[in-house]
Amino acid sequence: MICFDSNIKWGVKMIELNKIYNIDCLKGIKKLPDECVDLVLTDPPYNISQKNNLHTMKSGKRTIDFGEWDYEFDQEYWIKKVSSKVKTGGSIIIFNALENMGDIKKALEDNGFTFKEFLTWEKTNPMPRNRDRLYVTARETAIWAVKGRGWVFNRQKSTYENGFFKCPLVHHSKRIHKTQKPIELMEDLIKIHSNKGDVVLDPFSGSASTAVSCINLGRNYIGFELDEEYFKLSLRRVEDIKGEF
């Protein structure tokens, strides 16, 4: 069900709710009305792809290369563009590599957001590495910031929320994107940081985990995905979920 805000003009000349668009997010964000998004929940490129010689791994994997989209990505410019689209009281949650978080935090603060917390996804089935030389990469970090006062925070636990979320990686046989986020993780964040009928934006839609989670939880979604292959696969995934309702 689409929930329209009478103060916001949605339409074909702009962007319609509950759709994923095969366009650059900067072009898509430009088409959005100001103050229309309740929550930005996204997983942009981390710029961590690299050529290496991981020949000591038993798996035989020799590179960490997610694709061309993960090279030389500007972590800050899209934040500047999306800032006016977030409602007062809205939240933004960005997953990224820990080494990028300082720059992302500064970009958020420079564009009207207030930093609230670093969140941690603890992977219960982390990918193997050379255990005699390295720690297993079992955690991923997200930053949560808010715009103005009156932000949504729906505590789900009987005690308190500690910002740690435990769930497994998506099994490679069920993945349509190399860095696909689990539905369980995205649903937990959407429950806490938005209400039913709210608008959730994912500028880097990828596998559409944000969109699928919104459908499951009764939120409206907007997604942008530049890669045509991922876009087509994610549309199929969304349609499969819609068919279950």
Secondary structure, 3 states (H helix, E strand, C coil): CCCCCCCCCCCCCCCCCCEEECCCHHHHHHHCCCCCEEEEEECCCCCCCEECCCCCCCCCCCEECCCHHHCCCCCCHHHHHHHHHEEEEEEEEEEECHHHHHHHHHHHHHCCCEEEEEEEEEECCCCCCCCCCCCCCCEEEEEEEECCCCCCCCCCCCCCCCCEEEECCCCHHHCCCCCCCCHHHHHHHHHHHCCCCCEEEECCCCCCHHHHHHHHHCCEEEEECCCHHHHHHHHHHHHHHHCCC
